[in-house]
Structure formats: C-alpha cells, structure tokens
Amino acid sequence: NAGVTQTPKFQVLKTGQSMTLQCAQDMNHEYMSWYRQDPGMGLRLIHYSVGAGITDQGEVPNGYNVSRSTTEDFPLRLLSAAPSQTSVYFCASSYGLAGAGRKDTQYFGPGTRLTVL
Amino acid sequence: KQEVTQIPAALSVPEGENLVLNCSFTDSAIYNLQWFRQDPGKGLTSLLLIQSSQREQTSGRLNASLDKSSGRSTLYIAASQPGDSATYLCAVHGYSTLTFGKGTMLLVSP
C-alpha cells in the first residue's frame, strides 16, 4: 500500500491564481480530511468527507472547495489564492472516525507546502 | 467547542530519561484519543490510538493513558533516545472531526 499520497510537494502561486491539491489513498478508507498547519496555530480542519459524494466544512473552510467523486481521491481546490493561504496542507484518511475502534486511526500524507505571493 | 491543550510546549532532556507529555481536553464526549509524532518538515506518524473505553495503550517504549472523565491523557516515553526528538501531537476524535493540540517539541540530547 502506498498509503496517503499528496501532490505536489511544493507550490508557489501568485495572488488570485487557482490550483488543486491532490490527495489519494489506497486503503479503501471512507473518511478523508484536509488540514492546514501554521506556526503557533496548530493543525486546523478545512473540509472533510465521510464517503464518496459527501463532504462537509471544518473549522476554516473559506477560500477552499472540495469534492469526493471516488473513495480514493479527495482534491482540495483553491479558487483565488491569497497570501493568507500560505501554509502546509495535510490530507488524512481513516476507515471511520467514531466508534470503529482501531480502524479510526488517522493516516496522514506527507504534506504540500504552499506559498502565495 | 472542543479545545485541546498540550503541556509543556517544549521539553529538553538528556538521553536515558523517562518523560511524560501531557494533553488535556475540554469536552469529555470523545470517541478516541490519538498521539502522533511529527519530524521537522514531515507529515504526522500515528503512535497510539486509545479508544474512549480504554485506559491505556502500549507500544514498545511508549505508553499512553486516558482519563476521559477528567479530560486528560499522558504519553510516557521510557529510556528516551536522541531519535525520539520530534514534535508530539495529541488529537481527540469527535463524532466527525479531529481536534489537535499545538504539540510538545521534544529534544533528547546524547
């Protein structure tokens, strides 16, 4: 298993540009999520999905869109990049989140480091 | 809203010491608590997951405990090694979301 993969590893954008961060998992996990990590702020949830076709907002969803057309993929779209979106983005997945026991274990991708100028 | 606090924010110890990292949370209605390790510039690696019905979990030199009623968890690291140097994060599992603490940065000196 490759686990959770993210592309690209690094990206530099100009203000106003759009892009998609890719996330894929090969563990047949239903639950997938996106976080951003900023110094002094910790990890904050952007969006999550409990299965194909189902998404919901997390703590900091503004400026980001997601969709989940397959179990394996969960892309994160930045519609019009802003300097405030400069961050490290992590994708995570698990079988479940609440009550599935050890299958609730969250697995993280290696991250995408995004800079918006 | 769930809030997770980790104390201390940073810790420096000599090799061989046993140490304890603390995590507290404000809402005891959790499903699980998970401890992670993060090396600089890397992603998060899961260390232990404790289900809400459990009191502790062990993996090698690591032991994590959970007191759900008091909103506390501890991560005990025995016989610390320089390779244990990293940031340790705890996260509580709610019904549909995970809430993270800001982490404890650990440095183990040879």
Interface residues (C-beta under 8 A of the other chain):
Chain A: S33 Y35 G40 M41 G42 L43 R44 L45 Y48 V50 D56 G58 E59 F90 A92 L97 A98 G99 G101 R102 D104 T105 Q106 Y107 F108 G109 P110 G111
Chain B: Y31 N32 Q34 F36 K42 G43 L44 T45 S46 L49 Q51 L89 A91 H93 G94 Y95 S96 T97 L98 T99 F100 G101 K102 G103
